[in-house]
Amino acid sequence: MAEELPVLPVIRSLGGCGGTLVSRLFGALPGTVVLSETNPRSAHLFGGHLNPLKQLRQWRPGLLDFVAGFDDAEIGYPPRFGEMLQGVEAAARAAGLRLIVRDFNYADFIGVPFIWPHAGDASLDAAIAGRFSARSLVLARHPADQLASLRSHRALENVLTAARFVAGSLAFLEFFSGVPVFHYENLVEAPAGNFEAMCEALKIPFSAAALADFVRVEAVTGNLARAAEARIAAASPPAAAAAVRRELAEVPGYETLLGRLGYAA
């Protein structure tokens, strides 16, 4: 009988849909540690800010004991990324902590300008194959608001076309078909019930205290412009969202994407 693989809770998203807030909420739960926006393809982006070894040195140096011999550069190779995760998970478990990974699926399924041509598969899954069994949730947002949010990043504003966004989003949803989808809009409208459901999806004990304690969680990557806000509330609609809606309406596959996600136009 094959040995059962350890379970790795994973938050999947393409970015621009509240992943920073969700990471802070999970990071505020007792006994958890979150590696933020990371996978083999993203490990060298933004000056290594998404490299898990760099994150651990900054935020959780006590979990580096089993991966002291790793070089930051080699984490871009999926087998070594997987071995690194095994070491970090073992250190976390020894410390009484549960490891959670926030995947950075933009690098996998959309790619531009970081990865070209885009790969269309999940590099984290290649890394953990035979090492962990992923238990995942997908975080989504209305595509127009999401694309407008992504384009607010200087690196993406001139290269991320509506067509590439739609195609990458559809490939992402197809790859993770069957994984429960949670909507940013629902989370900010009813935080307690929706975050509890997220915890249930990942089989992580829910604590209502996280809904207040998240404001103290700083060990996270992403947009921290609202980091000091103690109340969970919807972000203001991106300034370009209305124009992006009109742009997306001209893209083949957009209505299919809306339907897959459960949004109206």
C-alpha positions in Angstrom: 0.0 0.0 0.0 1.4 3.4 -1.1 2.3 5.8 1.7 -0.2 8.7 2.0 1.4 12.0 1.1 1.3 14.9 3.6 -1.3 17.6 2.7 -0.2 21.0 1.7 -2.8 23.8 1.9 -2.5 26.1 -1.2 -4.2 29.4 -2.1 -4.3 29.7 -5.9 -4.8 33.0 -7.7 -3.7 35.1 -10.7 -3.3 38.2 -8.6 -5.2 41.4 -8.3 -8.0 39.7 -6.4 -7.4 40.2 -2.7 -4.7 37.7 -2.1 -2.8 39.9 0.3 -5.8 40.2 2.5 -6.4 36.4 2.4 -2.8 35.7 3.2 -2.9 38.0 6.2 -6.1 36.3 7.4 -4.6 32.9 7.2 -1.4 34.2 8.7 -3.4 35.5 11.7 -4.7 32.0 12.5 -3.0 30.3 15.5 -0.2 28.1 14.5 0.1 28.9 10.8 2.9 30.2 8.6 2.3 31.4 5.0 4.8 31.5 2.2 3.6 34.3 0.0 3.1 34.4 -3.8 5.7 31.8 -4.5 6.4 28.9 -6.8 9.4 27.9 -8.9 8.6 30.3 -11.8 8.0 33.3 -9.5 11.0 32.7 -7.1 13.3 35.1 -9.0 10.8 37.9 -9.8 10.9 41.3 -8.2 14.4 41.1 -7.0 13.8 37.7 -5.3 11.0 39.2 -3.1 8.9 36.1 -3.8 11.7 33.7 -3.1 10.6 31.6 -0.1 14.1 31.4 1.3 14.4 35.2 1.3 10.9 35.4 2.9 11.9 33.0 5.7 15.2 34.8 6.4 13.2 38.0 6.8 10.1 36.7 8.6 10.7 33.2 10.0 14.4 32.5 10.3 13.7 29.6 12.7 12.3 27.6 9.9 15.5 27.6 7.9 17.3 24.9 9.9 16.5 22.1 7.4 17.2 24.1 4.3 20.4 25.8 5.3 22.3 24.3 2.3 20.0 25.6 -0.4 21.1 28.4 -2.7 18.4 31.0 -3.5 19.0 30.5 -7.3 18.3 26.8 -7.3 14.7 27.2 -6.1 13.7 28.0 -9.6 14.2 24.3 -10.4 11.0 22.5 -9.4 12.6 19.4 -7.9 14.7 21.6 -5.6 11.8 23.8 -4.8 9.9 20.7 -3.7 12.8 19.5 -1.6 13.0 22.9 0.0 9.3 22.8 0.8 9.8 19.4 2.5 12.4 20.9 4.7 10.4 24.0 5.6 7.3 21.9 6.3 9.3 19.6 8.5 10.7 22.5 10.4 7.2 24.1 10.7 5.7 20.8 12.0 8.5 20.5 14.5 7.6 24.0 15.8 3.9 23.1 16.0 3.1 25.2 12.9 1.0 24.5 9.8 2.6 25.6 6.4 0.3 27.3 3.9 1.5 28.3 0.4 0.0 31.2 -1.6 0.7 30.2 -5.2 1.6 32.9 -7.8 -0.2 31.5 -10.8 0.2 34.7 -12.9 3.7 33.5 -13.7 2.3 30.1 -14.8 -0.8 31.0 -16.8 -0.4 34.6 -18.0 3.3 35.1 -17.9 3.9 38.4 -19.5 6.4 40.1 -19.2 8.1 37.6 -16.8 7.7 34.3 -18.6 7.4 34.1 -22.4 6.0 32.1 -23.9 3.6 31.3 -21.1 3.8 27.8 -19.7 0.1 27.0 -19.1 0.8 24.7 -16.1 1.4 25.0 -12.4 5.0 25.0 -11.5 4.2 24.5 -7.8 2.5 21.2 -8.7 5.5 20.1 -10.6 7.6 20.8 -7.5 5.4 19.0 -5.0 4.6 15.9 -7.2 5.3 12.8 -5.1 6.1 14.9 -2.1 2.7 16.5 -1.0 -0.9 16.3 -1.9 -2.3 19.8 -2.5 -5.5 20.9 -0.9 -6.4 24.1 -2.7 -8.9 26.9 -3.1 -9.1 29.4 -6.0 -9.4 33.1 -5.2 -11.2 35.1 -7.9 -12.5 38.6 -8.6 -14.6 40.1 -11.3 -12.3 40.0 -14.3 -12.6 43.7 -15.2 -11.7 44.8 -11.7 -8.9 42.2 -11.6 -7.4 43.1 -14.9 -7.5 46.8 -14.0 -5.9 46.0 -10.7 -3.1 44.0 -12.4 -2.5 46.8 -14.8 -2.0 49.2 -12.0 1.5 47.6 -11.6 4.1 49.4 -13.7 5.5 46.1 -14.9 2.2 45.0 -16.4 0.4 48.2 -17.6 1.9 48.2 -21.1 2.1 44.5 -21.8 -0.9 42.7 -20.3 -3.5 42.6 -23.1 -7.1 41.7 -22.5 -6.8 38.8 -24.8 -3.8 37.3 -22.9 -5.6 37.9 -19.6 -8.7 36.1 -20.7 -6.8 33.2 -22.3 -4.6 32.8 -19.2 -7.6 33.0 -16.9 -9.5 30.3 -18.8 -6.4 28.0 -18.8 -6.0 28.6 -15.1 -9.6 27.6 -14.3 -9.4 24.6 -16.5 -6.2 23.4 -14.8 -7.8 23.8 -11.4 -11.2 22.5 -12.5 -13.0 21.1 -9.4 -11.2 23.3 -6.9 -13.6 25.5 -4.9 -13.7 29.1 -6.0 -14.0 32.0 -3.6 -14.9 35.5 -4.7 -13.2 38.6 -3.3 -16.5 40.5 -3.4 -18.2 37.9 -1.1 -15.2 37.9 1.3 -15.3 41.7 1.8 -19.1 41.7 2.0 -19.4 39.0 4.6 -15.9 38.3 6.0 -16.7 35.9 8.8 -18.8 33.4 6.9 -16.6 33.4 3.8 -13.3 33.1 5.6 -14.7 30.3 7.7 -15.7 28.6 4.4 -12.1 29.1 3.1 -10.7 27.5 6.2 -13.0 24.6 5.8 -11.9 24.2 2.2 -8.3 23.9 3.3 -9.2 21.9 6.5 -7.6 24.5 8.7 -9.3 25.4 12.0 -11.1 28.7 11.8 -10.7 31.4 14.5 -12.9 34.4 14.4 -10.1 36.4 16.1 -8.2 36.3 12.8 -10.8 38.8 11.4 -9.3 41.4 13.8 -5.8 40.1 14.3 -5.0 40.1 10.5 -4.1 43.8 10.8 -0.9 42.9 12.7 0.3 40.4 10.1 3.1 42.0 8.1 4.9 38.9 6.8 3.2 39.0 3.4 3.9 40.2 -0.1 1.5 42.2 -2.3 -0.3 45.4 -2.2 0.0 46.8 1.4 -1.5 50.2 0.7 -4.4 49.4 3.0 -2.3 47.4 5.5 -3.2 49.7 8.5 -7.0 49.4 8.0 -8.5 47.3 10.7 -11.9 46.8 9.0 -12.3 44.4 6.1 -14.1 46.3 3.3 -14.1 46.4 -0.5 -11.4 48.3 -2.2 -12.5 51.3 -4.3 -13.2 50.2 -7.9 -10.0 50.6 -10.0 -10.2 53.8 -12.0 -9.8 52.0 -15.3 -12.4 49.3 -14.5 -15.2 50.7 -16.7 -12.9 51.1 -19.7 -11.5 47.6 -19.1 -15.0 46.2 -19.1 -15.6 47.6 -22.6 -12.3 46.3 -23.7 -12.9 42.8 -22.4 -16.4 42.7 -24.0 -14.6 42.6 -27.4 -12.4 39.6 -26.5 -13.5 36.1 -27.6 -13.9 33.9 -24.5 -14.8 36.7 -22.1 -18.4 35.6 -21.7 -17.2 32.1 -21.1 -14.8 33.4 -18.4 -17.6 35.3 -16.7 -19.8 32.2 -16.8 -17.1 30.0 -15.4 -16.6 32.4 -12.5 -20.2 33.1 -11.9 -20.2 36.8 -12.7 -22.5 39.0 -14.7 -21.0 41.2 -17.4 
